[in-house]
């Protein structure tokens, strides 16, 4: 077995407020292997982006890592001073964000931003950095890269800007990239091109990816494994084909059932009743129990850990083989 590149163990993220402490992530655990693409999905507010921000050390104050650990190649990074974390961010962990306009500095050319990133993290001179910057723009499919390297972000289309952001995330040759909704703001045709580009470059470079998205189509096309998050917890994790074709957790199954089939026409798609709970109102026991069609008494009082469930692991008492299941009225 290959040692994991990234290990997240019982990660807890909290936000102190005047009315008490809000727990945004509650004992989140997963691994990412070298060269693996892990998809992270869930509704808005599930904790997907918060997990990515905690990994790359960009939690907005007063947010803090209040428990657990994050290890990169066995080295703990969640408790590093900001200066040491800056050395890791960019060099060992890259980041691709949803909106390229907020990622790129509008006052600098894309070439300057690429060369500064490389010279900060790699031992190369200005001439070599510029040569590599042109090479990266060519690698991500920017036409006439030698001329466009001196262009400003506003001179690129949305899809081209996102390609530049991918180049910026990969140019320092990181071991891992956190991609937070990298295609959400793009139209479908450009989205497919960017996903294909990300897959190709990470495969060629052996880079691991944590791909955060709402789009199960993107996950099915790109990821090796998928983690389904709900209310700051991992509800299910396993091979992407197993989760997409035969999800074990009732929440994962509800998400899959809401996707329109291509094989036949349906009048009505199943929907999950209710909404994601607010941080101030996380229910006791399984956080999904108020919306779950399979809820029973234990779900309302005891939180399930990830349990073996067919080919995946699901945080659901339905898969506790040692306990009887007494139905409860919802």
C-alpha positions as CSV (number, residue, x, y, z in Angstrom):
1,X,0.0,0.0,0.0
2,X,1.2,3.5,-0.9
3,X,1.4,5.9,2.0
4,X,-1.1,8.7,1.8
5,X,0.1,12.1,0.5
6,X,-2.5,13.9,2.7
7,X,-4.1,12.6,5.9
8,X,-7.0,14.5,7.5
9,X,-7.8,13.1,10.9
10,X,-10.9,14.1,13.0
11,X,-10.6,17.7,11.8
12,X,-12.7,20.2,13.8
13,X,-13.1,23.8,12.7
14,X,-14.9,26.3,14.9
15,X,-16.0,29.9,14.8
16,X,-16.3,31.6,18.2
17,X,-19.2,34.1,18.3
18,X,-20.8,36.2,21.0
19,X,-23.6,33.7,21.2
20,X,-21.4,30.7,21.5
21,X,-19.0,28.6,19.4
22,X,-20.2,27.3,16.0
23,X,-18.7,24.1,14.8
24,X,-18.4,24.2,11.0
25,X,-16.4,20.9,10.6
26,X,-17.0,18.1,13.0
27,X,-14.4,15.3,13.0
28,X,-13.8,15.1,9.3
29,X,-11.4,12.3,8.2
30,X,-10.1,11.2,4.8
31,X,-6.9,10.4,3.0
32,X,-5.6,11.3,-0.5
33,X,-3.1,9.1,-2.2
34,X,-0.3,10.3,-4.5
35,X,-1.7,11.0,-7.9
36,X,-5.3,10.5,-6.8
37,X,-8.3,12.8,-7.5
38,X,-10.7,12.9,-4.5
39,X,-14.0,14.5,-5.3
40,X,-15.8,16.3,-2.4
41,X,-19.6,16.9,-3.0
42,X,-22.6,18.1,-1.0
43,X,-25.1,20.9,-0.7
44,X,-24.1,24.5,0.0
45,X,-23.1,24.7,3.7
46,X,-21.9,21.1,3.9
47,X,-18.4,22.2,4.7
48,X,-16.6,21.4,1.4
49,X,-14.9,24.7,0.9
50,X,-14.2,25.0,4.6
51,X,-12.3,21.7,4.5
52,X,-10.2,23.0,1.6
53,X,-9.5,26.3,3.3
54,X,-8.3,24.5,6.4
55,X,-6.0,22.3,4.4
56,X,-4.3,25.2,2.7
57,X,-4.3,27.4,5.8
58,X,-6.7,30.1,4.6
59,X,-9.4,30.0,7.2
60,X,-11.0,33.4,7.6
61,X,-10.7,34.7,11.2
62,X,-12.2,34.1,13.7
63,X,-12.3,30.5,12.2
64,X,-9.7,28.1,13.7
65,X,-8.7,24.5,13.6
66,X,-9.9,23.4,17.1
67,X,-9.2,19.7,16.9
68,X,-7.7,16.9,14.8
69,X,-4.8,17.1,12.5
70,X,-3.7,17.6,8.9
71,X,-0.6,15.7,7.7
72,X,1.2,16.2,4.4
73,X,3.6,13.2,3.8
74,X,3.5,12.5,7.5
75,X,4.3,16.0,8.5
76,X,1.7,17.9,10.5
77,X,0.8,21.2,8.8
78,X,-2.3,22.5,10.6
79,X,-0.3,23.9,13.5
80,X,2.5,25.6,11.6
81,X,3.1,29.3,12.0
82,X,1.8,31.5,9.1
83,X,5.3,32.1,7.7
84,X,6.0,28.4,7.4
85,X,2.6,27.7,6.0
86,X,3.2,30.2,3.2
87,X,6.2,28.1,2.2
88,X,4.0,25.1,1.8
89,X,1.1,26.9,0.1
90,X,2.0,27.2,-3.6
91,X,5.1,25.0,-3.4
92,X,3.6,21.8,-2.0
93,X,-0.1,22.6,-2.1
94,X,-1.6,24.6,-4.9
95,X,-5.1,26.1,-5.1
96,X,-7.6,26.8,-7.8
97,X,-10.6,28.9,-6.8
98,X,-14.0,29.4,-8.4
99,X,-13.6,32.9,-9.6
100,X,-10.4,33.6,-11.5
101,X,-11.0,37.4,-11.4
102,X,-10.6,37.3,-7.6
103,X,-7.6,35.0,-7.8
104,X,-5.6,37.0,-10.4
105,X,-4.2,40.4,-9.6
106,X,-5.7,42.9,-12.1
107,X,-2.7,45.2,-11.8
108,X,-0.1,42.6,-13.0
109,X,0.3,40.8,-16.2
110,X,-0.3,37.0,-16.0
111,X,3.4,36.5,-16.9
112,X,4.5,38.5,-13.9
113,X,2.2,36.5,-11.6
114,X,3.5,33.2,-13.0
115,X,7.1,34.2,-12.8
116,X,6.8,35.6,-9.2
117,X,5.2,32.4,-8.1
118,X,7.9,30.3,-9.6
119,X,10.8,32.4,-8.3
120,X,9.3,32.4,-4.8
121,X,9.2,28.6,-4.6
122,X,11.7,27.4,-7.2
123,X,15.5,28.1,-7.4
124,X,15.4,29.7,-10.9
125,X,16.3,33.1,-12.4
126,X,14.0,35.6,-14.1
127,X,14.8,34.4,-17.6
128,X,14.1,30.7,-16.8
129,X,10.9,31.7,-15.0
130,X,9.7,33.6,-18.0
131,X,10.5,30.7,-20.3
132,X,8.6,28.4,-18.0
133,X,5.7,30.8,-17.8
134,X,5.3,30.7,-21.6
135,X,5.5,26.9,-21.4
136,X,2.8,26.7,-18.8
137,X,0.5,29.0,-20.8
138,X,1.1,26.7,-23.8
139,X,0.4,23.6,-21.6
140,X,-3.0,25.0,-20.5
141,X,-4.0,25.8,-24.1
142,X,-3.5,29.6,-24.3
143,X,-3.0,30.4,-28.0
144,X,0.0,32.6,-28.9
145,X,1.4,32.2,-25.4
146,X,4.6,34.1,-26.1
147,X,2.6,37.2,-26.8
148,X,-0.2,36.7,-24.3
149,X,2.2,36.2,-21.4
150,X,2.4,40.1,-21.2
151,X,-1.4,40.5,-21.2
152,X,-3.5,41.5,-18.1
153,X,-6.3,39.3,-16.7
154,X,-9.1,41.5,-18.1
155,X,-7.8,40.8,-21.6
156,X,-8.7,37.1,-21.3
157,X,-12.1,35.4,-21.5
158,X,-13.5,33.6,-18.5
159,X,-12.4,30.2,-19.7
160,X,-8.9,31.5,-20.6
161,X,-8.6,33.2,-17.2
162,X,-9.4,29.9,-15.5
163,X,-6.7,28.2,-17.6
164,X,-4.3,30.8,-16.4
165,X,-5.3,30.1,-12.8
166,X,-4.7,26.3,-13.3
167,X,-1.2,27.2,-14.7
168,X,-0.6,29.4,-11.6
169,X,-1.6,26.6,-9.3
170,X,0.6,24.0,-11.0
171,X,3.7,26.1,-12.1
172,X,5.5,25.7,-8.8
173,X,5.1,21.9,-9.2
174,X,3.1,21.2,-6.1
175,X,2.4,17.7,-4.8
176,X,-1.3,18.4,-4.4
177,X,-3.9,20.9,-5.6
178,X,-7.1,22.0,-3.9
179,X,-9.6,22.9,-6.6
180,X,-12.6,24.7,-5.2
181,X,-15.5,24.8,-7.7
182,X,-13.0,25.3,-10.6
183,X,-15.7,25.1,-13.3
184,X,-18.8,26.4,-11.7
185,X,-18.6,29.9,-13.4
186,X,-18.0,28.4,-16.9
187,X,-20.4,27.3,-19.6
188,X,-20.7,23.6,-20.3
189,X,-18.3,23.4,-23.3
190,X,-15.6,25.4,-21.6
191,X,-16.2,23.4,-18.4
192,X,-15.5,20.1,-20.2
193,X,-12.3,21.6,-21.7
194,X,-11.0,22.7,-18.3
195,X,-11.8,19.4,-16.6
196,X,-10.0,17.5,-19.4
197,X,-7.0,19.9,-19.0
198,X,-6.9,19.4,-15.2
199,X,-7.0,15.6,-15.6
200,X,-4.3,15.6,-18.3
201,X,-1.9,17.9,-16.4
202,X,-2.3,16.1,-13.0
203,X,-1.9,12.7,-14.7
204,X,1.3,13.9,-16.4
205,X,2.7,15.5,-13.3
206,X,1.5,12.9,-10.8
207,X,-0.3,15.6,-8.8
208,X,-3.0,14.8,-6.3
209,X,-6.3,16.8,-6.5
210,X,-9.0,17.5,-4.0
211,X,-11.8,18.5,-6.3
212,X,-14.6,20.4,-4.5
213,X,-17.9,20.7,-6.6
214,X,-21.7,20.5,-6.6
215,X,-21.6,18.8,-10.0
216,X,-21.8,15.0,-9.8
217,X,-21.2,14.9,-13.5
218,X,-17.8,16.5,-13.0
219,X,-17.1,14.0,-10.2
220,X,-18.1,11.0,-12.2
221,X,-15.9,12.2,-15.1
222,X,-12.8,13.2,-13.1
223,X,-12.5,11.6,-9.6
224,X,-11.1,8.3,-8.5
225,X,-13.0,8.4,-5.1
226,X,-15.7,10.7,-3.8
227,X,-16.5,12.0,-0.3
228,X,-20.1,13.1,0.3
229,X,-20.3,15.8,3.0
230,X,-23.3,16.8,5.1
231,X,-23.5,19.4,7.9
232,X,-19.7,19.5,8.4
233,X,-19.3,15.7,8.4
234,X,-18.4,13.0,5.9
235,X,-21.5,11.0,5.2
236,X,-20.0,8.6,2.8
237,X,-16.6,8.0,1.1
238,X,-15.6,5.4,-1.5
239,X,-14.8,4.7,-5.1
240,X,-16.7,7.1,-7.4
241,X,-18.3,4.4,-9.4
242,X,-19.7,2.7,-6.3
243,X,-21.1,5.9,-4.9
244,X,-22.6,7.0,-8.2
245,X,-24.1,3.6,-9.2
246,X,-25.1,2.3,-5.7
247,X,-24.8,4.9,-3.0
248,X,-25.1,3.4,0.5
249,X,-25.9,6.5,2.7
250,X,-29.5,7.7,2.4
251,X,-28.2,11.2,1.7
252,X,-25.9,10.1,-1.1
253,X,-28.6,8.0,-2.5
254,X,-31.0,11.0,-2.5
255,X,-28.4,13.1,-4.3
256,X,-27.9,10.4,-7.0
257,X,-31.7,9.9,-7.4
258,X,-32.1,13.7,-8.1
259,X,-30.0,13.5,-11.3
260,X,-32.1,13.1,-14.5
261,X,-31.5,9.8,-16.2
262,X,-30.4,9.8,-19.9
263,X,-32.0,6.4,-20.7
264,X,-35.7,7.4,-20.3
265,X,-38.0,10.3,-19.6
266,X,-39.4,10.9,-16.1
267,X,-42.1,13.3,-15.1
268,X,-40.9,13.9,-11.5
269,X,-37.5,13.5,-10.0
270,X,-37.2,12.4,-6.3
271,X,-36.2,15.2,-4.0
272,X,-34.8,15.4,-0.4
273,X,-37.3,17.1,1.8
274,X,-36.1,19.8,4.1
275,X,-32.8,21.7,4.1
276,X,-29.3,21.6,5.4
277,X,-29.4,22.5,9.1
278,X,-27.9,25.8,10.3
279,X,-24.7,25.6,12.4
280,X,-26.8,26.8,15.4
281,X,-29.3,23.9,14.9
282,X,-27.3,20.7,14.1
283,X,-29.6,17.9,15.4
284,X,-28.4,15.4,18.0
285,X,-27.3,12.0,16.7
286,X,-27.0,11.7,12.9
287,X,-27.2,15.2,11.4
288,X,-29.3,13.9,8.6
289,X,-32.0,12.2,10.7
290,X,-34.7,14.9,10.3
291,X,-34.6,14.4,6.5
292,X,-33.9,10.7,6.3
293,X,-36.6,8.2,5.1
294,X,-34.9,5.4,7.0
295,X,-34.6,7.1,10.4
296,X,-35.0,5.0,13.6
297,X,-34.5,5.8,17.3
298,X,-30.7,5.3,17.5
299,X,-30.2,7.9,14.7
300,X,-31.7,10.6,16.9
301,X,-29.4,10.1,19.9
302,X,-26.1,8.7,18.7
303,X,-23.8,9.9,16.0
304,X,-22.6,7.1,13.6
305,X,-19.0,6.8,12.6
306,X,-18.0,5.7,9.1
307,X,-18.9,2.0,8.9
308,X,-18.2,-0.5,6.1
309,X,-21.1,-0.3,3.6
310,X,-20.9,-2.5,0.6
311,X,-18.0,-1.1,-1.4
312,X,-17.9,2.3,0.5
313,X,-17.9,3.5,4.1
314,X,-21.0,5.3,5.3
315,X,-21.8,7.2,8.5
316,X,-25.2,5.4,8.9
317,X,-26.5,3.0,11.6
318,X,-28.2,1.0,8.8
319,X,-24.8,-0.6,8.3
320,X,-24.1,-1.5,12.0
321,X,-24.5,-5.3,11.8
322,X,-24.4,-5.7,15.5
323,X,-27.4,-3.6,16.4
324,X,-31.2,-4.1,15.9
325,X,-33.0,-1.3,14.0
326,X,-36.1,-0.1,15.7
327,X,-38.1,2.2,13.4
328,X,-39.1,5.6,14.7
329,X,-41.9,7.9,13.5
330,X,-40.5,10.9,11.6
